Amino acid sequence: MEGQADAGANWVIGVPLLIPGAVQLGEEGPRLLALEGCGPVKGRADGRSVLAVDAARLGGPLTVRNWRPGDWFCPSGMRGHRKKLQDFFVDQKVPRKRRAEVPLVIVPAGIVWVVGYRGDERFLAGKTTTRVVTLKLVKE
């Protein structure tokens, strides 16, 4: 697939995620895809393995990186309330040693998706969305 990158070595600084494109999460890990439009989604786009976002709200290129102290987002379902990622991980019972392995999809304005857990309310596709970008976690 064109636009494929490996997140391994650049995990901390961030790896560009093109639309359309993919990032390999580790040598044996799943791939993170960014697709234009929204095909039929198997299951619900609940933010665990699939997230539909509004391209107009992204406001910049997508990057994949791991979490940093001070990171925060507005988890979907919390009506726009901010939550520190550290607190979110505690609430989700993510072990401390695993937190650095959780990929984040970010734009200059903030975290779009805590991959495998929840999307940010500010970027989700809605009724007024004209261009959807589908983010998908695919285990090979």
C-alpha positions in Angstrom: 0.0 0.0 0.0 1.4 3.4 -0.8 2.2 5.7 2.0 3.2 2.9 4.4 5.6 3.7 7.2 7.1 1.8 10.1 6.4 3.4 13.5 9.2 1.4 15.2 12.2 3.7 15.4 10.4 7.0 15.2 7.7 6.1 17.7 8.6 8.9 20.1 8.9 11.8 17.6 6.0 10.6 15.5 5.5 9.0 12.1 3.4 10.7 9.3 0.1 8.9 8.5 -1.0 9.8 5.0 -4.6 9.8 3.8 -4.8 7.2 2.2 -1.9 5.4 3.9 -0.8 3.1 6.6 1.6 2.8 9.5 3.0 -0.5 10.7 2.8 -0.7 14.5 6.0 -2.6 15.4 7.5 -5.4 13.4 4.8 -8.0 14.2 2.1 -5.6 15.2 -1.1 -4.5 13.5 -1.3 -1.8 10.8 -3.0 1.5 11.3 -4.9 2.6 8.1 -6.2 6.0 7.1 -8.8 5.7 4.3 -10.7 8.4 2.4 -14.5 8.0 2.8 -16.3 5.4 4.7 -17.1 2.0 3.3 -19.3 -0.4 5.2 -17.9 -0.8 8.6 -17.9 -4.3 10.1 -19.2 -3.9 13.7 -19.5 -0.5 15.3 -17.1 2.4 14.7 -16.8 2.6 18.5 -13.2 3.9 18.6 -11.6 0.6 19.5 -10.7 -0.7 16.1 -12.4 1.8 13.7 -13.0 5.5 14.0 -14.7 7.8 11.5 -13.5 11.4 11.7 -14.4 14.7 9.9 -11.5 15.6 7.5 -12.4 19.3 7.8 -11.9 19.3 11.6 -8.4 17.7 11.4 -6.8 21.0 10.3 -3.5 19.4 9.5 -1.5 16.2 8.8 -2.0 13.1 10.8 1.0 11.8 12.9 1.3 8.6 15.0 3.3 8.6 18.2 3.2 7.4 21.8 1.9 9.4 24.8 3.8 12.1 26.5 3.3 13.5 30.0 0.7 16.3 29.9 -1.2 14.8 26.9 -5.0 15.3 27.1 -8.0 14.8 24.9 -11.8 15.0 24.9 -13.0 11.4 25.0 -16.1 10.7 23.0 -19.2 10.5 25.2 -17.9 13.0 27.7 -19.6 16.0 26.0 -16.4 17.8 25.3 -14.8 17.5 28.7 -11.0 17.4 28.7 -9.3 14.4 30.3 -5.5 13.9 30.9 -4.4 10.8 29.1 -2.7 9.6 32.3 -6.1 9.6 34.1 -7.8 8.0 31.1 -5.2 5.1 31.2 -5.8 4.7 34.9 -9.6 4.6 34.4 -9.2 2.1 31.6 -6.9 0.0 33.8 -4.0 0.1 31.2 -0.9 -1.1 33.0 1.8 1.5 33.4 4.4 -0.5 31.4 1.9 -0.8 28.5 1.0 2.9 28.2 4.0 3.8 26.1 2.9 1.1 23.6 -0.6 2.6 23.0 -0.4 4.5 19.7 -2.0 8.0 19.4 -3.1 9.5 16.1 -2.6 13.3 16.5 -3.0 16.5 14.5 -1.5 19.9 15.4 -4.7 20.7 17.4 -4.4 17.5 19.6 -5.1 13.8 19.9 -7.6 12.5 17.4 -7.6 8.8 18.5 -6.2 6.8 21.4 -5.9 3.7 19.2 -7.8 0.8 20.6 -9.6 2.8 23.2 -11.5 6.0 22.3 -11.7 8.9 19.8 -11.7 12.6 20.6 -15.1 14.1 20.4 -13.8 17.3 18.6 -12.8 15.3 15.5 -15.6 12.8 15.1 -17.6 12.6 11.9 -21.2 13.8 12.3 -24.4 14.7 10.4 -22.7 17.8 8.8 -19.6 16.0 7.8 -18.9 16.2 4.0 -15.6 14.3 3.9 -15.0 11.4 6.2 -11.6 9.8 7.0 -11.8 6.3 8.4 -9.0 5.3 10.8 -8.8 1.5 11.2 -6.6 -0.9 13.1 -6.0 -4.0 11.1 -4.4 -7.1 12.5 -2.6 -8.9 9.6 
